[in-house]
Amino acid sequence: MVILVLIKILLASRSLNQSELHDAITGLLGLVSKSDQAEIQPIVKNEVFHYQPVHHQQPLLKLIWQISQFIIGQQTIDIDYRNSHNQTETRTILPQAIIFSEYYFYVVAYSTKYHANRFFRLDRIFGYRATTQKIHRSRAERVSDGELRQYIHYMQPGEKTTIRFEFTGIVEAALDRFPTAKVITAQSNHQKVLIEAEVFDTSAMMWLLSQGARVRVISPDSFVREMRETLRETLGLYQ
């Protein structure tokens, strides 16, 4: 059943605190009959009992809804934001999309500070308010969250580029990680394949490095050099 699948996905995300998880599951169960609820609840009971949310513990449901309204209204807002170094500052942004990735919700927004799109974790926003400042973005400049998902991983910004890499791991895992990926060549025994994908370089590198000796980047040269330097620095930590 669809509701069971949605509850399972919600539990696996670990994105909501205990209170909001309970509210979300209660709301989903309310969409089905009592008899269906009686079948679903035993299936998820143990997983709900052992549920461990991520550490921030911030309520998100109201914030997600409010930021979504700002996006629809193309409303510029000021946010009070705490970055990964626990430093706080006020940013003026134009929210354009909300994305979920790797346990966290992000708002993709145009930042007046950087004059570019940036990613802000919603749980790090501790205040927000509408402003009278107007930020105009052409249709071509606006973020398409559907298209963004094709190229970015781990919500790390970077330059869009086309990479090629040899891979000896589970091919399906690489193709699923990069939605634009395609196999260019494969050995007859499929122990090594050459994959091409259009990606944002920073986030792609994070995944490629996690694959260890199962991956060797072939191109572009600038990306190969950056991979080599990062690996050299990593090796230095163990010498």
C-alpha positions as YAML, in Angstrom:
chain: A
units: angstrom
residues:
- id: 1
  name: MET
  ca: [0.00, 0.00, 0.00]
- id: 2
  name: VAL
  ca: [1.11, 3.53, -0.76]
- id: 3
  name: ILE
  ca: [0.70, 4.76, 2.83]
- id: 4
  name: LEU
  ca: [2.89, 1.96, 4.16]
- id: 5
  name: VAL
  ca: [5.59, 2.82, 1.62]
- id: 6
  name: LEU
  ca: [5.44, 6.52, 2.55]
- id: 7
  name: ILE
  ca: [5.77, 5.73, 6.26]
- id: 8
  name: LYS
  ca: [8.74, 3.45, 5.55]
- id: 9
  name: ILE
  ca: [10.45, 6.19, 3.52]
- id: 10
  name: LEU
  ca: [9.76, 8.73, 6.25]
- id: 11
  name: LEU
  ca: [11.28, 6.48, 8.91]
- id: 12
  name: ALA
  ca: [14.35, 5.79, 6.79]
- id: 13
  name: SER
  ca: [14.92, 9.51, 6.19]
- id: 14
  name: ARG
  ca: [15.44, 10.22, 9.94]
- id: 15
  name: SER
  ca: [14.68, 13.84, 9.04]
- id: 16
  name: LEU
  ca: [11.92, 14.68, 11.54]
- id: 17
  name: ASN
  ca: [12.12, 14.85, 15.32]
- id: 18
  name: GLN
  ca: [10.07, 12.39, 17.37]
- id: 19
  name: SER
  ca: [7.08, 14.70, 17.79]
- id: 20
  name: GLU
  ca: [6.79, 15.61, 14.12]
- id: 21
  name: LEU
  ca: [7.35, 12.01, 13.06]
- id: 22
  name: HIS
  ca: [4.40, 10.98, 15.24]
- id: 23
  name: ASP
  ca: [2.25, 13.75, 13.73]
- id: 24
  name: ALA
  ca: [3.24, 12.79, 10.18]
- id: 25
  name: ILE
  ca: [2.54, 9.08, 10.67]
- id: 26
  name: THR
  ca: [-0.78, 9.85, 12.38]
- id: 27
  name: GLY
  ca: [-1.74, 12.08, 9.46]
- id: 28
  name: LEU
  ca: [-0.83, 9.43, 6.90]
- id: 29
  name: LEU
  ca: [-2.71, 6.70, 8.75]
- id: 30
  name: GLY
  ca: [-5.74, 8.99, 8.87]
- id: 31
  name: LEU
  ca: [-5.95, 8.74, 5.09]
- id: 32
  name: VAL
  ca: [-6.79, 5.03, 5.15]
- id: 33
  name: SER
  ca: [-9.52, 2.92, 6.71]
- id: 34
  name: LYS
  ca: [-9.40, 1.55, 10.26]
- id: 35
  name: SER
  ca: [-8.85, -1.95, 8.92]
- id: 36
  name: ASP
  ca: [-5.87, -0.80, 6.84]
- id: 37
  name: GLN
  ca: [-4.47, 1.05, 9.85]
- id: 38
  name: ALA
  ca: [-4.69, -2.17, 11.86]
- id: 39
  name: GLU
  ca: [-2.60, -3.93, 9.21]
- id: 40
  name: ILE
  ca: [0.00, -1.17, 8.80]
- id: 41
  name: GLN
  ca: [0.69, -0.40, 12.47]
- id: 42
  name: PRO
  ca: [2.17, -3.82, 13.41]
- id: 43
  name: ILE
  ca: [4.45, -3.66, 10.35]
- id: 44
  name: VAL
  ca: [6.01, -0.32, 11.37]
- id: 45
  name: LYS
  ca: [5.67, -0.61, 15.17]
- id: 46
  name: ASN
  ca: [9.20, -1.86, 15.85]
- id: 47
  name: GLU
  ca: [10.82, 0.62, 13.48]
- id: 48
  name: VAL
  ca: [8.88, 3.50, 15.07]
- id: 49
  name: PHE
  ca: [9.95, 2.35, 18.55]
- id: 50
  name: HIS
  ca: [13.64, 2.34, 17.58]
- id: 51
  name: TYR
  ca: [13.48, 5.50, 15.46]
- id: 52
  name: GLN
  ca: [16.54, 7.74, 15.88]
- id: 53
  name: PRO
  ca: [16.24, 11.18, 14.28]
- id: 54
  name: VAL
  ca: [19.26, 13.22, 13.28]
- id: 55
  name: HIS
  ca: [20.78, 15.27, 16.07]
- id: 56
  name: HIS
  ca: [19.47, 18.78, 15.44]
- id: 57
  name: GLN
  ca: [15.98, 18.00, 16.87]
- id: 58
  name: GLN
  ca: [14.50, 21.11, 15.23]
- id: 59
  name: PRO
  ca: [10.82, 21.22, 14.19]
- id: 60
  name: LEU
  ca: [10.61, 21.48, 10.41]
- id: 61
  name: LEU
  ca: [7.04, 20.97, 9.18]
- id: 62
  name: LYS
  ca: [5.83, 24.55, 9.73]
- id: 63
  name: LEU
  ca: [9.08, 25.97, 8.34]
- id: 64
  name: ILE
  ca: [8.90, 23.81, 5.20]
- id: 65
  name: TRP
  ca: [5.35, 25.00, 4.60]
- id: 66
  name: GLN
  ca: [6.17, 28.67, 5.19]
- id: 67
  name: ILE
  ca: [9.26, 28.66, 2.97]
- id: 68
  name: SER
  ca: [7.18, 26.93, 0.28]
- id: 69
  name: GLN
  ca: [4.72, 29.83, 0.43]
- id: 70
  name: PHE
  ca: [7.59, 32.30, -0.01]
- id: 71
  name: ILE
  ca: [8.73, 30.33, -3.06]
- id: 72
  name: ILE
  ca: [5.26, 30.43, -4.62]
- id: 73
  name: GLY
  ca: [4.99, 34.17, -3.96]
- id: 74
  name: GLN
  ca: [8.58, 34.86, -5.13]
- id: 75
  name: GLN
  ca: [9.07, 36.65, -1.81]
- id: 76
  name: THR
  ca: [12.50, 37.85, -0.71]
- id: 77
  name: ILE
  ca: [13.21, 37.10, 2.96]
- id: 78
  name: ASP
  ca: [15.82, 37.69, 5.63]
- id: 79
  name: ILE
  ca: [16.92, 34.57, 7.49]
- id: 80
  name: ASP
  ca: [18.88, 34.24, 10.70]
- id: 81
  name: TYR
  ca: [21.23, 31.38, 9.93]
- id: 82
  name: ARG
  ca: [23.71, 29.28, 11.89]
- id: 83
  name: ASN
  ca: [26.37, 27.77, 9.64]
- id: 84
  name: SER
  ca: [28.35, 24.55, 10.06]
- id: 85
  name: HIS
  ca: [30.93, 26.43, 12.18]
- id: 86
  name: ASN
  ca: [28.18, 27.55, 14.58]
- id: 87
  name: GLN
  ca: [28.52, 31.15, 13.41]
- id: 88
  name: THR
  ca: [25.30, 33.14, 13.09]
- id: 89
  name: GLU
  ca: [24.45, 35.83, 10.59]
- id: 90
  name: THR
  ca: [21.51, 37.33, 8.75]
- id: 91
  name: ARG
  ca: [21.22, 36.58, 5.03]
- id: 92
  name: THR
  ca: [18.90, 38.11, 2.45]
- id: 93
  name: ILE
  ca: [17.72, 35.41, 0.07]
- id: 94
  name: LEU
  ca: [15.15, 34.63, -2.59]
- id: 95
  name: PRO
  ca: [13.96, 31.05, -1.90]
- id: 96
  name: GLN
  ca: [13.53, 29.04, -5.09]
- id: 97
  name: ALA
  ca: [13.21, 25.36, -4.17]
- id: 98
  name: ILE
  ca: [13.16, 22.97, -1.23]
- id: 99
  name: ILE
  ca: [15.21, 19.81, -1.61]
- id: 100
  name: PHE
  ca: [15.64, 16.78, 0.66]
- id: 101
  name: SER
  ca: [18.99, 15.01, 0.56]
- id: 102
  name: GLU
  ca: [20.95, 12.74, 2.91]
- id: 103
  name: TYR
  ca: [18.84, 13.26, 6.08]
- id: 104
  name: TYR
  ca: [18.35, 17.04, 5.70]
- id: 105
  name: PHE
  ca: [15.96, 19.51, 4.08]
- id: 106
  name: TYR
  ca: [17.55, 22.42, 2.21]
- id: 107
  name: VAL
  ca: [16.23, 25.60, 0.67]
- id: 108
  name: VAL
  ca: [17.95, 26.49, -2.60]
- id: 109
  name: ALA
  ca: [18.00, 30.28, -2.73]
- id: 110
  name: TYR
  ca: [19.60, 33.20, -4.49]
- id: 111
  name: SER
  ca: [21.90, 34.94, -2.00]
- id: 112
  name: THR
  ca: [22.52, 38.69, -2.22]
- id: 113
  name: LYS
  ca: [25.81, 38.17, -0.38]
- id: 114
  name: TYR
  ca: [27.26, 35.81, -3.00]
- id: 115
  name: HIS
  ca: [25.17, 36.93, -6.00]
- id: 116
  name: ALA
  ca: [24.60, 33.26, -6.72]
- id: 117
  name: ASN
  ca: [22.42, 30.35, -5.68]
- id: 118
  name: ARG
  ca: [23.32, 28.74, -2.37]
- id: 119
  name: PHE
  ca: [22.01, 25.86, -0.24]
- id: 120
  name: PHE
  ca: [20.76, 26.51, 3.29]
- id: 121
  name: ARG
  ca: [19.85, 23.70, 5.67]
- id: 122
  name: LEU
  ca: [16.39, 24.39, 7.06]
- id: 123
  name: ASP
  ca: [17.23, 23.18, 10.56]
- id: 124
  name: ARG
  ca: [19.91, 25.90, 10.77]
- id: 125
  name: ILE
  ca: [17.40, 28.70, 10.13]
- id: 126
  name: PHE
  ca: [16.31, 30.04, 13.52]
- id: 127
  name: GLY
  ca: [14.46, 33.13, 12.32]
- id: 128
  name: TYR
  ca: [12.92, 34.47, 9.12]
- id: 129
  name: ARG
  ca: [10.84, 37.40, 7.93]
- id: 130
  name: ALA
  ca: [9.63, 38.87, 4.66]
- id: 131
  name: THR
  ca: [11.42, 41.96, 3.35]
- id: 132
  name: THR
  ca: [10.47, 44.75, 0.98]
- id: 133
  name: GLN
  ca: [13.63, 44.21, -1.07]
- id: 134
  name: LYS
  ca: [12.91, 42.82, -4.51]
- id: 135
  name: ILE
  ca: [15.13, 40.29, -6.24]
- id: 136
  name: HIS
  ca: [14.25, 39.56, -9.84]
- id: 137
  name: ARG
  ca: [15.41, 36.37, -11.51]
- id: 138
  name: SER
  ca: [14.65, 35.58, -15.13]
- id: 139
  name: ARG
  ca: [13.08, 32.25, -16.00]
- id: 140
  name: ALA
  ca: [16.46, 31.03, -17.27]
- id: 141
  name: GLU
  ca: [18.12, 31.99, -13.96]
- id: 142
  name: ARG
  ca: [15.58, 30.28, -11.73]
- id: 143
  name: VAL
  ca: [16.35, 26.96, -10.10]
- id: 144
  name: SER
  ca: [14.55, 23.88, -11.38]
- id: 145
  name: ASP
  ca: [14.53, 21.47, -8.44]
- id: 146
  name: GLY
  ca: [13.71, 18.56, -10.74]
- id: 147
  name: GLU
  ca: [16.67, 19.32, -12.99]
- id: 148
  name: LEU
  ca: [18.93, 20.05, -10.01]
- id: 149
  name: ARG
  ca: [18.41, 16.52, -8.73]
- id: 150
  name: GLN
  ca: [19.90, 15.15, -11.93]
- id: 151
  name: TYR
  ca: [23.30, 16.72, -11.30]
- id: 152
  name: ILE
  ca: [23.89, 17.34, -7.61]
- id: 153
  name: HIS
  ca: [24.58, 15.00, -4.70]
- id: 154
  name: TYR
  ca: [25.21, 15.67, -1.00]
- id: 155
  name: MET
  ca: [23.91, 19.22, -1.63]
- id: 156
  name: GLN
  ca: [27.38, 20.59, -2.32]
- id: 157
  name: PRO
  ca: [27.71, 23.44, -4.83]
- id: 158
  name: GLY
  ca: [30.28, 23.40, -7.59]
- id: 159
  name: GLU
  ca: [30.76, 23.64, -11.32]
- id: 160
  name: LYS
  ca: [28.72, 21.52, -13.70]
- id: 161
  name: THR
  ca: [30.98, 19.26, -15.71]
- id: 162
  name: THR
  ca: [31.01, 15.97, -17.60]
- id: 163
  name: ILE
  ca: [33.21, 13.30, -16.07]
- id: 164
  name: ARG
  ca: [34.32, 9.84, -17.15]
- id: 165
  name: PHE
  ca: [35.50, 7.20, -14.73]
- id: 166
  name: GLU
  ca: [36.34, 3.52, -14.69]
- id: 167
  name: PHE
  ca: [34.39, 1.59, -12.08]
- id: 168
  name: THR
  ca: [34.82, -1.94, -10.73]
- id: 169
  name: GLY
  ca: [32.14, -1.80, -8.06]
- id: 170
  name: ILE
  ca: [28.42, -2.52, -8.39]
- id: 171
  name: VAL
  ca: [27.51, -0.72, -11.61]
- id: 172
  name: GLU
  ca: [23.91, -0.16, -10.56]
- id: 173
  name: ALA
  ca: [25.09, 1.79, -7.49]
- id: 174
  name: ALA
  ca: [27.04, 4.24, -9.66]
- id: 175
  name: LEU
  ca: [24.22, 4.65, -12.18]
- id: 176
  name: ASP
  ca: [21.70, 5.25, -9.39]
- id: 177
  name: ARG
  ca: [23.99, 7.79, -7.70]
- id: 178
  name: PHE
  ca: [24.32, 9.83, -10.90]
- id: 179
  name: PRO
  ca: [20.96, 9.96, -12.73]
- id: 180
  name: THR
  ca: [22.63, 11.28, -15.90]
- id: 181
  name: ALA
  ca: [25.18, 8.45, -15.94]
- id: 182
  name: LYS
  ca: [25.53, 6.00, -18.80]
- id: 183
  name: VAL
  ca: [27.88, 3.11, -19.48]
- id: 184
  name: ILE
  ca: [30.20, 3.93, -22.38]
- id: 185
  name: THR
  ca: [32.11, 0.66, -22.53]
- id: 186
  name: ALA
  ca: [32.12, -2.54, -20.50]
- id: 187
  name: GLN
  ca: [34.44, -5.51, -20.36]
- id: 188
  name: SER
  ca: [32.85, -8.77, -21.43]
- id: 189
  name: ASN
  ca: [32.79, -10.00, -17.83]
- id: 190
  name: HIS
  ca: [31.45, -6.61, -16.61]
- id: 191
  name: GLN
  ca: [34.19, -6.43, -13.97]
- id: 192
  name: LYS
  ca: [35.12, -2.95, -15.21]
- id: 193
  name: VAL
  ca: [32.97, -0.34, -16.94]
- id: 194
  name: LEU
  ca: [33.59, 3.16, -18.24]
- id: 195
  name: ILE
  ca: [30.88, 5.54, -17.07]
- id: 196
  name: GLU
  ca: [30.12, 9.07, -18.23]
- id: 197
  name: ALA
  ca: [27.97, 11.48, -16.20]
- id: 198
  name: GLU
  ca: [27.11, 15.16, -16.09]
- id: 199
  name: VAL
  ca: [27.56, 16.31, -12.49]
- id: 200
  name: PHE
  ca: [28.44, 19.12, -10.13]
- id: 201
  name: ASP
  ca: [32.12, 18.49, -9.46]
- id: 202
  name: THR
  ca: [32.34, 18.97, -5.67]
- id: 203
  name: SER
  ca: [29.51, 16.62, -4.74]
- id: 204
  name: ALA
  ca: [30.53, 14.06, -7.37]
- id: 205
  name: MET
  ca: [34.05, 13.98, -5.97]
- id: 206
  name: MET
  ca: [32.73, 13.23, -2.48]
- id: 207
  name: TRP
  ca: [31.05, 10.07, -3.72]
- id: 208
  name: LEU
  ca: [33.90, 8.99, -6.00]
- id: 209
  name: LEU
  ca: [36.39, 9.30, -3.14]
- id: 210
  name: SER
  ca: [34.15, 7.10, -0.98]
- id: 211
  name: GLN
  ca: [34.57, 4.27, -3.51]
- id: 212
  name: GLY
  ca: [38.30, 3.87, -2.87]
- id: 213
  name: ALA
  ca: [40.18, 1.65, -5.31]
- id: 214
  name: ARG
  ca: [36.98, 0.72, -7.15]
- id: 215
  name: VAL
  ca: [37.09, 3.97, -9.14]
- id: 216
  name: ARG
  ca: [39.60, 5.73, -11.41]
- id: 217
  name: VAL
  ca: [38.67, 9.06, -12.94]
- id: 218
  name: ILE
  ca: [39.66, 9.43, -16.59]
- id: 219
  name: SER
  ca: [38.51, 12.94, -17.49]
- id: 220
  name: PRO
  ca: [38.44, 15.91, -17.50]
- id: 221
  name: ASP
  ca: [42.10, 16.56, -16.70]
- id: 222
  name: SER
  ca: [41.33, 19.28, -14.15]
- id: 223
  name: PHE
  ca: [39.06, 16.90, -12.23]
- id: 224
  name: VAL
  ca: [41.70, 14.15, -12.36]
- id: 225
  name: ARG
  ca: [44.30, 16.54, -10.92]
- id: 226
  name: GLU
  ca: [41.97, 17.57, -8.10]
- id: 227
  name: MET
  ca: [41.20, 13.94, -7.28]
- id: 228
  name: ARG
  ca: [44.90, 13.10, -7.27]
- id: 229
  name: GLU
  ca: [45.73, 16.01, -4.95]
- id: 230
  name: THR
  ca: [42.91, 15.14, -2.55]
- id: 231
  name: LEU
  ca: [44.05, 11.52, -2.40]
- id: 232
  name: ARG
  ca: [47.65, 12.64, -1.81]
- id: 233
  name: GLU
  ca: [46.53, 14.80, 1.12]
- id: 234
  name: THR
  ca: [44.45, 11.94, 2.51]
- id: 235
  name: LEU
  ca: [47.36, 9.52, 2.28]
- id: 236
  name: GLY
  ca: [49.52, 12.05, 4.11]
- id: 237
  name: LEU
  ca: [47.23, 11.77, 7.13]
- id: 238
  name: TYR
  ca: [48.28, 8.12, 7.52]
- id: 239
  name: GLN
  ca: [52.04, 8.54, 7.15]
...
